[in-house]
Amino acid sequence: MVSTLLVIYGSNILGVIKKQIGGVPPFLRLTIFIIFCAFGFIFLTSFLTPLTIGVLHHVEVIWLPLIILVTFYIIRFLARKKGVI
C-alpha cells in the first residue's frame, strides 16, 4: 500500500524537493536530488510501512480482508484521478 502511494505521489514529493533546492548550485542540487531519490523514498517506505502494519494490527481478523480490499479500491481511485492508470 505504501509503495503504491509513493508511486502515485512520488512526482509531487519530488516537485516539493526541487522547489526547496532550486537556489542551490547545479552540482549540489543534482547530488541532493540523487541522494533523496536513493534514500528518501527508502526511508519513507521503511517508516510508513510499520505504521500501516500497526494500524492493521488493531483491526479484527474478520474485517481485515474487507479493509484491505477497500483500501486498494481507494488507491485505485486516487491513481485514476492522478492519471497514473
Summary of the structure (lengths in Angstrom):
residues: 85
radius of gyration: 16.4
end to end distance: 15.8
largest distance: 54.7
contacts: 192
relative contact order: 0.14
helix: 82%
strand: 0%
